[in-house]
Amino acid sequence: MAKSFKQNNNNYAIAYYRFSSHAQNEASIDQQREQAVLYAQNHGLTIIKEYTDEAISVTREDRPGFQLMLSEVGKLKQAVLILWKTDRLGRDRYILSMAK
């Protein structure tokens, strides 16, 4: 029998920010953070941890912030992951399903 998914019933959120190349800049991280904080405030969420990867392509699974986030998800027990866009997390279906 398949294990059913049960969402954590709290207002905790984590946020992940990423930009992919040196042609972009850290301002994109700041902009993503601004939007995440605004989203959290508008939805009654508290961001308890933020993860970043700067100038690292989404095609790499070994992104330090991404890997740290995956390793801590079970301990933090947040209800929500805030992303500016899904492509910040990954574009490959394998990576997205692994993260889920």
Order of alpha helices (4+ residues) and beta strands (2+ residues): beta-alpha-beta-alpha-beta-alpha
